[in-house]
């Protein structure tokens, strides 16, 4: 029988420093009201900036986001004192208010700065902006005046099955709406401010414990979550109003994600540092290019595309075996140097197979242009199609194909991760000598990791060649391998959601922040430094990785042990 935690035996989340200040709660209510009132007033004298925040009682997009933040703060205040106190027994409303109030204050400061810089002076900020700023500051002060309280364990929180499924559906719907809204913003400042707001809300939900509860629900409803995620991804093109620019970015994210998932096997599971992985994506692309109907293709055989995918993946896997067989006897820095050299050798080789320095196979540094769009059966990926009255262009067509590919890649990764092979890879990553002593075929599993990872990258490469309509050696430089590795580290090594999130961040932000083109690598470097300092395990880390970086966290160790016991009993 499981012991029920009571106030007598339950460990407090944090010590209560002082009793509640009687002014804290009403101050928070006043702050939330001011934020909402200010959001209905004009923020900017100039209506040409930030998607027009200059009209009274007609809030723009950024003002609507602020209203959403204020409503969330009201929910947290009512969880502290009011009709939602039962919810407050589970959620840490105090920490949430502190984060949300501070975040909204920062958000409003950034909006004032944006109006000042774009409109040419602080005088262009209208009173509504200052009213919302004062309200956000009052919310922050209110949150820091409220004391911390003892809370119940979120893992014990249960809702009826239909309510948990509805929660997943609402979350996925919110993600779809946020993605569609953010990609639809053409103004750079508006996009940055939207990202800042999303980050504030995400951290607030994390601090309250709401995301922890969602994590427990996701563990209990994995199939529902997976289905909901793919439904949201499927519906995404229908929210873009036929925008080829946004769908092109989405396709790049999917190709990058599929490739990074393959590298995740090599780095995240097997612990092998590969700095030349982009070569396997290039091998798949070049294979598809030379077998295509392009006028510059150098091979006469023109098989169906499904055959081309398998051939391209097989070529990449063969290269993985070729580079892996002699080099996997080294490890650590030496392996990284060898794979880095392999990536550069591939790029220079593709540039030299032009008929002068070698056989005419890749058209040398000019690459292979004019690759025609795919045709599978009677479906032409290059033509526009209308579905439910919504126009879907060629990039939307490739998006659905890439969505199928990413589903297959995720399935392969998940099955391998949960198999004896996956456990063998993890054992090698943790301690190669100990794994070998326990009878694990270290060399064979390392070689398999290289081959499977290269195979998945080759699959993505074959589609990339047709979507881009051209391949050239310059597309496969070392910096691309570095970004792939960064996506895994940033998102969380060995996880699926982490890699998808990391790939999205590293592909989406550079495209939407082109006005920072001279400083993008600087921003990227600072982001990685901050990640390594404050969350080295990644944004979406596995429990094992969290424990590796937080060995002193006894509570986390206990949770992992309980999860393993539950999993063992289920099996």
C-alpha positions as CSV (number, residue, x, y, z in Angstrom):
1,X,0.0,0.0,0.0
2,X,1.4,3.4,-1.0
3,X,1.9,5.9,1.8
4,X,-0.1,9.1,1.4
5,X,1.9,12.2,2.0
6,X,0.4,14.4,4.7
7,X,1.5,17.8,6.1
8,X,3.3,15.9,8.9
9,X,5.5,13.7,6.7
10,X,5.7,15.7,3.5
11,X,9.0,17.4,2.8
12,X,8.4,21.1,2.1
13,X,9.4,22.5,-1.2
14,X,11.1,25.5,0.3
15,X,11.2,27.0,3.8
16,X,8.5,29.6,4.6
17,X,10.5,32.7,5.3
18,X,7.7,34.9,6.6
19,X,3.9,35.1,6.7
20,X,2.0,36.4,3.8
21,X,2.0,40.2,3.4
22,X,-1.7,41.3,3.4
23,X,-1.0,43.7,0.5
24,X,0.6,41.1,-1.8
25,X,-2.6,39.5,-3.2
26,X,-4.6,42.8,-3.8
27,X,-1.4,44.3,-5.3
28,X,-1.3,41.4,-7.8
29,X,-4.9,41.9,-8.7
30,X,-4.3,45.6,-9.4
31,X,-1.3,44.7,-11.5
32,X,-3.2,42.2,-13.6
33,X,-6.0,44.7,-14.1
34,X,-3.6,47.4,-15.2
35,X,-1.9,45.1,-17.7
36,X,-5.2,44.3,-19.3
37,X,-6.4,47.9,-19.3
38,X,-3.2,49.1,-20.8
39,X,-3.3,46.5,-23.5
40,X,-6.6,47.9,-24.7
41,X,-5.1,51.3,-25.0
42,X,-2.6,52.5,-27.7
43,X,1.0,51.6,-27.1
44,X,2.6,53.4,-30.1
45,X,2.1,56.7,-31.9
46,X,3.4,55.2,-35.1
47,X,1.1,52.6,-36.6
48,X,3.7,51.3,-39.1
49,X,5.7,49.3,-36.5
50,X,5.2,46.1,-34.5
51,X,2.1,45.3,-36.6
52,X,0.2,48.4,-35.5
53,X,-0.2,48.9,-31.7
54,X,-1.6,52.4,-32.2
55,X,-5.4,51.9,-32.0
56,X,-7.3,52.3,-28.8
57,X,-9.7,49.4,-27.8
58,X,-8.4,47.3,-30.8
59,X,-5.4,45.4,-29.4
60,X,-2.7,44.1,-31.8
61,X,-1.1,40.8,-31.7
62,X,1.6,41.7,-29.1
63,X,-1.1,43.3,-26.9
64,X,-3.3,40.1,-27.1
65,X,-0.3,38.1,-25.9
66,X,0.1,40.5,-23.0
67,X,-3.6,40.0,-22.1
68,X,-3.1,36.2,-22.2
69,X,-0.2,36.7,-19.7
70,X,-2.4,38.8,-17.4
71,X,-5.2,36.2,-17.5
72,X,-2.7,33.5,-16.6
73,X,-1.5,35.7,-13.6
74,X,-5.2,36.0,-12.5
75,X,-5.4,32.2,-12.5
76,X,-2.3,32.0,-10.3
77,X,-3.6,34.6,-8.0
78,X,-6.9,32.8,-7.5
79,X,-4.9,29.6,-6.9
80,X,-3.2,31.5,-4.0
81,X,-6.4,32.9,-2.5
82,X,-9.8,32.4,-4.0
83,X,-12.0,29.8,-5.6
84,X,-9.0,27.9,-7.1
85,X,-7.2,27.2,-3.8
86,X,-7.6,23.4,-4.4
87,X,-5.5,23.9,-7.5
88,X,-3.0,25.9,-5.5
89,X,-2.4,22.8,-3.3
90,X,-0.7,21.2,-6.3
91,X,0.7,24.2,-8.3
92,X,3.4,26.5,-7.0
93,X,1.5,29.6,-7.8
94,X,4.0,31.8,-5.9
95,X,7.0,30.8,-8.1
96,X,4.8,31.1,-11.2
97,X,3.7,34.6,-10.3
98,X,7.3,35.7,-9.6
99,X,8.4,34.4,-13.0
100,X,5.4,35.7,-14.9
101,X,5.5,39.1,-13.3
102,X,9.2,39.5,-13.9
103,X,8.9,38.2,-17.4
104,X,6.0,40.5,-18.3
105,X,7.9,43.4,-17.0
106,X,10.9,42.4,-19.2
107,X,8.6,41.9,-22.1
108,X,7.1,45.4,-21.7
109,X,10.6,47.0,-21.4
110,X,11.6,45.3,-24.6
111,X,8.4,46.6,-26.3
112,X,9.2,50.2,-25.1
113,X,12.8,49.8,-26.5
114,X,11.4,48.4,-29.8
115,X,9.0,51.4,-30.2
116,X,11.8,53.8,-29.2
117,X,14.3,52.5,-31.7
118,X,11.9,51.9,-34.6
119,X,9.8,55.1,-34.3
120,X,12.8,57.4,-33.4
121,X,12.3,58.3,-29.8
122,X,10.7,57.5,-26.4
123,X,8.1,60.1,-27.1
124,X,6.4,57.7,-29.5
125,X,5.4,55.4,-26.7
126,X,1.8,56.1,-25.8
127,X,0.3,55.9,-22.3
128,X,-1.1,52.4,-22.7
129,X,2.4,51.0,-22.9
130,X,3.4,52.6,-19.6
131,X,0.1,51.5,-17.9
132,X,0.9,47.8,-18.9
133,X,4.5,48.2,-17.8
134,X,3.5,49.5,-14.3
135,X,0.9,46.6,-14.1
136,X,3.6,44.1,-14.9
137,X,5.9,45.6,-12.3
138,X,3.2,45.4,-9.7
139,X,2.6,41.7,-10.6
140,X,6.3,41.0,-10.1
141,X,6.4,42.8,-6.7
142,X,3.3,40.9,-5.6
143,X,4.8,37.6,-6.5
144,X,8.0,38.3,-4.5
145,X,6.0,39.4,-1.5
146,X,4.0,36.1,-1.4
147,X,5.6,33.3,0.7
148,X,6.4,29.9,-0.6
149,X,4.1,27.1,0.6
150,X,4.2,23.3,1.0
151,X,2.9,21.5,-2.0
152,X,1.6,18.0,-2.9
153,X,3.6,15.7,-5.1
154,X,2.6,16.3,-8.8
155,X,3.2,12.6,-9.7
156,X,0.1,11.8,-7.5
157,X,-2.2,14.3,-9.4
158,X,-4.8,12.4,-11.4
159,X,-7.6,13.5,-13.7
160,X,-10.2,11.4,-15.5
161,X,-8.9,9.9,-18.7
162,X,-10.9,12.1,-20.9
163,X,-9.6,15.2,-19.1
164,X,-6.0,14.2,-19.5
165,X,-6.6,13.5,-23.2
166,X,-8.3,16.9,-23.5
167,X,-5.3,18.5,-21.8
168,X,-3.0,17.0,-24.4
169,X,-5.3,18.2,-27.2
170,X,-5.4,21.7,-25.8
171,X,-1.6,21.8,-25.5
172,X,-1.0,20.6,-29.1
173,X,-3.6,23.1,-30.3
174,X,-1.8,25.9,-28.5
175,X,1.5,24.8,-30.0
176,X,0.0,24.8,-33.5
177,X,-1.5,28.3,-33.0
178,X,1.7,29.7,-31.6
179,X,3.8,28.2,-34.5
180,X,1.4,29.6,-37.1
181,X,1.3,33.0,-35.5
182,X,5.1,33.3,-35.0
183,X,5.9,32.2,-38.6
184,X,3.3,34.7,-39.9
185,X,5.2,37.6,-38.3
186,X,7.3,39.4,-40.9
187,X,8.6,42.1,-38.6
188,X,11.8,41.0,-36.8
189,X,11.0,42.8,-33.6
190,X,7.6,41.3,-33.4
191,X,9.0,37.8,-33.9
192,X,11.6,38.3,-31.2
193,X,9.0,39.6,-28.8
194,X,6.7,36.7,-29.6
195,X,9.5,34.3,-28.8
196,X,10.2,36.1,-25.5
197,X,6.6,35.8,-24.5
198,X,6.4,32.1,-25.3
199,X,9.6,31.5,-23.3
200,X,8.1,33.4,-20.4
201,X,5.0,31.4,-20.4
202,X,6.9,28.1,-20.8
203,X,9.2,28.9,-17.8
204,X,6.2,30.0,-15.8
205,X,4.4,26.7,-16.4
206,X,7.6,24.9,-15.5
207,X,8.0,26.8,-12.2
208,X,4.5,26.2,-11.2
209,X,4.9,22.4,-11.8
210,X,2.3,22.3,-14.6
211,X,4.8,21.1,-17.1
212,X,5.9,18.4,-14.6
213,X,2.3,17.2,-14.5
214,X,2.1,17.3,-18.3
215,X,5.2,15.1,-18.4
216,X,3.5,12.5,-16.1
217,X,0.4,12.6,-18.3
218,X,2.6,12.2,-21.4
219,X,4.2,9.1,-19.8
220,X,0.7,7.6,-19.2
221,X,-0.7,8.6,-22.6
222,X,2.2,8.2,-24.9
223,X,0.2,7.0,-27.8
224,X,-2.3,9.8,-27.5
225,X,0.5,12.4,-27.3
226,X,2.3,10.9,-30.4
227,X,-1.0,10.9,-32.4
228,X,-1.8,14.4,-31.3
229,X,1.7,15.6,-32.3
230,X,1.4,14.2,-35.8
231,X,-2.1,15.6,-36.3
232,X,-0.8,19.0,-35.4
233,X,2.2,18.6,-37.7
234,X,-0.2,17.4,-40.5
235,X,-2.5,20.5,-40.0
236,X,0.4,23.0,-40.0
237,X,0.5,23.6,-43.8
238,X,-3.2,24.5,-43.7
239,X,-2.5,27.4,-41.4
240,X,0.1,29.1,-43.7
241,X,-2.2,30.5,-46.4
242,X,-0.1,29.0,-49.1
243,X,3.1,30.6,-47.9
244,X,6.0,29.0,-49.7
245,X,8.6,30.9,-47.6
246,X,7.3,29.4,-44.3
247,X,6.8,25.9,-45.7
248,X,10.4,26.0,-47.1
249,X,11.6,26.8,-43.5
250,X,9.4,23.9,-42.2
251,X,10.9,21.5,-44.7
252,X,14.4,22.5,-43.8
253,X,13.6,21.9,-40.2
254,X,12.3,18.4,-41.0
255,X,15.3,17.5,-43.1
256,X,17.6,18.8,-40.4
257,X,15.6,16.9,-37.7
258,X,15.7,13.6,-39.6
259,X,19.5,14.0,-40.1
260,X,20.0,15.0,-36.5
261,X,18.0,12.0,-35.3
262,X,20.5,9.7,-37.1
263,X,23.4,11.6,-35.5
264,X,21.6,11.2,-32.2
265,X,22.2,7.4,-32.5
266,X,25.9,7.9,-32.9
267,X,26.4,10.7,-30.4
268,X,23.4,10.5,-28.0
269,X,23.2,6.7,-27.6
270,X,26.6,5.3,-28.5
271,X,28.6,8.3,-27.3
272,X,30.7,8.6,-30.5
273,X,31.7,12.1,-31.4
274,X,31.2,12.5,-35.2
275,X,32.2,15.9,-36.7
276,X,31.8,14.9,-40.3
277,X,28.2,13.6,-40.2
278,X,27.0,16.0,-42.9
279,X,28.8,13.9,-45.4
280,X,26.2,11.1,-45.1
281,X,23.4,13.6,-45.9
282,X,25.5,14.7,-48.9
283,X,26.0,11.1,-50.0
284,X,22.2,10.6,-50.1
285,X,21.6,13.9,-52.0
286,X,24.3,13.2,-54.6
287,X,23.0,9.7,-55.2
288,X,19.5,11.0,-55.8
289,X,20.9,13.8,-58.1
290,X,23.0,11.4,-60.3
291,X,20.0,9.1,-60.7
292,X,17.5,11.9,-61.4
293,X,16.3,13.1,-64.8
294,X,18.4,16.3,-64.6
295,X,20.2,17.2,-67.8
296,X,23.4,17.3,-65.8
297,X,23.0,13.8,-64.2
298,X,25.8,11.5,-65.2
299,X,24.3,8.1,-64.7
300,X,21.9,6.6,-67.3
301,X,19.9,4.5,-64.9
302,X,16.7,6.2,-63.8
303,X,14.9,4.0,-61.2
304,X,11.7,4.9,-59.4
305,X,12.2,7.3,-56.4
306,X,11.5,4.6,-53.8
307,X,14.4,2.6,-55.2
308,X,16.5,5.8,-55.3
309,X,15.8,6.4,-51.6
310,X,17.0,2.9,-50.7
311,X,20.0,3.2,-52.9
312,X,20.9,6.6,-51.5
313,X,20.5,5.3,-47.9
314,X,22.6,2.2,-48.7
315,X,25.4,4.3,-50.2
316,X,25.4,6.4,-47.1
317,X,25.4,3.3,-44.8
318,X,28.3,1.9,-46.8
319,X,30.3,5.0,-46.4
320,X,29.5,4.8,-42.6
321,X,30.9,1.2,-42.6
322,X,34.0,2.2,-44.6
323,X,34.8,5.1,-42.3
324,X,33.8,3.2,-39.2
325,X,35.8,0.0,-39.7
326,X,39.3,1.5,-39.4
327,X,38.5,4.5,-37.2
328,X,36.3,3.1,-34.5
329,X,39.4,1.5,-32.9
330,X,40.2,5.0,-31.7
331,X,38.0,7.1,-29.4
332,X,37.5,10.5,-27.9
333,X,39.3,13.4,-29.5
334,X,41.1,11.1,-32.0
335,X,37.7,9.8,-33.4
336,X,36.4,13.4,-33.6
337,X,39.5,14.4,-35.7
338,X,39.2,11.5,-38.0
339,X,35.5,12.1,-38.7
340,X,36.2,15.8,-39.2
341,X,38.7,14.8,-41.8
342,X,36.2,12.4,-43.5
343,X,33.7,15.2,-43.8
344,X,36.2,17.4,-45.6
345,X,37.4,14.6,-47.8
346,X,33.9,14.0,-48.9
347,X,33.3,17.6,-49.8
348,X,36.6,17.9,-51.8
349,X,36.0,14.6,-53.5
350,X,32.5,15.7,-54.7
351,X,34.2,18.9,-56.0
352,X,36.9,17.0,-58.0
353,X,34.7,14.3,-59.7
354,X,34.3,16.6,-62.8
355,X,36.1,14.6,-65.5
356,X,39.4,16.5,-65.2
357,X,40.6,15.5,-61.7
358,X,38.7,12.2,-61.7
359,X,35.7,10.6,-63.4
360,X,32.8,12.8,-64.4
361,X,30.3,11.8,-61.8
362,X,29.3,14.9,-59.8
363,X,29.9,17.8,-62.3
364,X,32.7,19.1,-59.9
365,X,32.3,22.3,-58.0
366,X,29.3,23.3,-60.1
367,X,27.2,20.5,-58.7
368,X,24.1,19.0,-60.3
369,X,21.4,21.7,-61.0
370,X,18.1,21.3,-62.6
371,X,16.9,18.3,-60.6
372,X,13.2,17.9,-61.5
373,X,10.4,17.6,-58.9
374,X,9.4,14.2,-57.7
375,X,6.6,12.3,-59.3
376,X,5.3,9.3,-57.4
377,X,2.6,7.6,-59.5
378,X,0.4,10.4,-60.9
379,X,1.2,12.8,-58.0
380,X,3.5,15.6,-59.1
381,X,5.2,17.3,-56.2
382,X,5.9,20.4,-58.3
383,X,2.3,21.3,-58.9
384,X,0.0,23.2,-56.6
385,X,-3.0,21.4,-55.1
386,X,-6.1,22.6,-53.5
387,X,-7.4,20.7,-50.4
388,X,-10.5,22.0,-48.5
389,X,-10.3,25.3,-50.4
390,X,-6.7,25.9,-49.3
391,X,-3.9,26.1,-51.8
392,X,-0.9,23.9,-51.1
393,X,2.3,24.6,-53.1
394,X,5.3,22.4,-53.9
395,X,6.9,23.0,-50.5
396,X,3.7,21.8,-48.8
397,X,3.8,18.6,-51.0
398,X,7.4,17.9,-49.9
399,X,6.4,18.7,-46.3
400,X,4.0,15.8,-46.2
401,X,6.5,13.5,-47.7
402,X,9.1,14.6,-45.1
403,X,6.6,14.2,-42.3
404,X,6.2,10.5,-43.3
405,X,10.0,10.3,-43.3
406,X,10.4,11.8,-39.9
407,X,7.7,9.4,-38.6
408,X,9.7,6.4,-39.9
409,X,13.0,7.8,-38.5
410,X,11.4,8.4,-35.1
411,X,10.0,4.9,-35.1
412,X,13.4,3.4,-35.9
413,X,15.1,5.4,-33.3
414,X,12.5,4.6,-30.6
415,X,12.6,0.9,-31.3
416,X,16.4,0.7,-31.3
417,X,16.6,2.8,-28.1
418,X,14.3,0.4,-26.3
419,X,16.0,-2.7,-27.6
420,X,19.0,-4.7,-26.4
421,X,21.0,-2.9,-29.1
422,X,20.1,0.4,-27.6
423,X,21.0,-0.7,-24.1
424,X,24.3,-1.9,-25.5
425,X,25.0,1.5,-27.0
426,X,24.2,3.2,-23.7
427,X,26.5,0.8,-21.9
428,X,29.3,1.6,-24.3
429,X,28.7,5.3,-23.8
430,X,28.8,5.1,-20.1
431,X,31.8,2.8,-19.8
432,X,33.3,1.1,-22.8
433,X,35.7,-1.1,-20.8
434,X,33.0,-2.3,-18.4
435,X,30.6,-3.0,-21.3
436,X,33.3,-5.1,-23.1
437,X,34.0,-7.0,-19.8
438,X,30.3,-7.8,-19.5
439,X,30.3,-9.4,-23.0
440,X,29.0,-6.5,-25.1
441,X,30.2,-6.6,-28.7
442,X,31.7,-3.1,-28.5
443,X,33.2,-2.9,-32.0
444,X,30.2,-4.4,-33.7
445,X,27.7,-2.1,-32.0
446,X,29.8,0.9,-32.7
447,X,29.9,0.0,-36.4
448,X,26.1,-0.6,-36.4
449,X,25.6,2.9,-34.8
450,X,27.6,4.5,-37.6
451,X,25.8,2.5,-40.3
452,X,22.2,3.1,-39.0
453,X,22.9,6.8,-38.4
454,X,24.3,7.2,-41.9
455,X,21.4,5.2,-43.4
456,X,18.8,7.6,-41.9
457,X,20.8,10.7,-43.1
458,X,20.9,9.2,-46.6
459,X,17.1,8.8,-46.6
460,X,16.8,12.5,-45.8
461,X,19.4,13.5,-48.4
462,X,17.5,11.9,-51.3
463,X,14.4,14.0,-50.6
464,X,16.5,17.1,-50.0
465,X,18.1,16.9,-53.5
466,X,14.7,17.1,-55.2
467,X,13.3,19.7,-52.9
468,X,16.3,22.0,-53.4
469,X,16.5,21.1,-57.2
470,X,20.3,21.2,-57.0
471,X,23.2,19.8,-55.1
472,X,26.8,21.2,-54.8
473,X,29.8,20.6,-52.5
474,X,29.3,23.9,-50.7
475,X,26.1,22.7,-49.1
476,X,28.0,20.1,-47.0
477,X,30.6,22.1,-45.1
478,X,31.9,21.4,-41.6
479,X,29.7,24.1,-40.1
480,X,26.6,22.0,-41.0
481,X,28.0,19.1,-39.0
482,X,28.6,21.5,-36.1
483,X,25.0,22.7,-36.2
484,X,23.7,19.1,-36.2
485,X,25.8,18.3,-33.2
486,X,24.7,21.5,-31.5
487,X,21.0,20.6,-32.1
488,X,21.5,17.4,-30.2
489,X,23.4,19.0,-27.3
490,X,20.9,21.9,-27.1
491,X,17.8,19.7,-27.3
492,X,19.0,16.8,-25.2
493,X,21.2,13.9,-26.2
494,X,19.4,10.5,-26.5
495,X,15.9,12.0,-26.7
496,X,13.5,12.4,-29.5
497,X,11.6,15.5,-28.5
498,X,14.9,17.2,-27.5
499,X,16.5,16.7,-30.9
500,X,13.3,17.9,-32.7
501,X,13.2,21.0,-30.5
502,X,17.0,21.7,-31.0
503,X,16.7,21.3,-34.7
504,X,13.7,23.6,-34.9
505,X,15.5,26.3,-32.9
506,X,18.7,26.2,-34.9
507,X,17.0,26.2,-38.3
508,X,14.1,28.6,-37.5
509,X,15.9,31.4,-35.7
510,X,18.5,32.1,-38.3
511,X,15.8,32.3,-41.0
512,X,13.6,34.7,-39.1
513,X,16.5,36.8,-37.7
514,X,18.2,37.6,-40.9
515,X,18.6,41.2,-39.9
516,X,21.1,39.8,-37.3
517,X,23.0,38.1,-40.1
518,X,26.4,39.5,-39.0
519,X,25.8,38.4,-35.4
520,X,24.0,35.1,-35.8
521,X,27.0,33.0,-35.0
522,X,27.8,35.2,-32.0
523,X,24.3,34.7,-30.7
524,X,24.5,31.0,-31.4
525,X,27.7,30.8,-29.4
526,X,26.3,32.7,-26.5
527,X,23.2,30.5,-26.5
528,X,25.4,27.4,-26.2
529,X,27.5,28.9,-23.4
530,X,24.4,29.8,-21.4
531,X,23.0,26.3,-22.0
532,X,26.2,24.6,-20.8
533,X,26.1,26.8,-17.7
534,X,22.5,26.6,-16.6
535,X,21.2,23.4,-18.3
536,X,24.0,21.2,-19.6
537,X,21.7,18.2,-20.0
538,X,19.7,20.0,-22.7
539,X,16.2,21.5,-23.0
540,X,14.4,18.2,-23.0
541,X,16.8,15.8,-21.2
542,X,16.2,12.2,-20.3
543,X,16.1,11.3,-16.6
544,X,19.4,9.5,-16.9
545,X,21.2,12.5,-18.4
546,X,19.6,14.8,-15.7
547,X,21.1,12.5,-13.0
548,X,24.5,12.5,-14.6
549,X,24.7,16.3,-14.3
550,X,22.9,16.5,-11.0
551,X,24.2,13.6,-9.0
552,X,23.5,15.3,-5.7
553,X,19.8,15.5,-6.4
554,X,18.5,12.6,-4.2
555,X,14.8,13.4,-5.1
556,X,15.5,13.0,-8.8
557,X,17.4,9.7,-8.2
558,X,14.4,8.4,-6.2
559,X,12.0,9.4,-9.0
560,X,14.1,7.6,-11.6
561,X,14.3,4.5,-9.4
562,X,10.5,4.5,-8.9
563,X,9.9,4.9,-12.7
564,X,12.2,1.9,-13.4
565,X,10.3,-0.2,-10.9
566,X,7.0,0.7,-12.5
567,X,8.3,0.0,-15.9
568,X,9.7,-3.4,-14.8
569,X,6.3,-4.3,-13.2
570,X,4.5,-3.3,-16.4
571,X,6.7,-5.5,-18.5
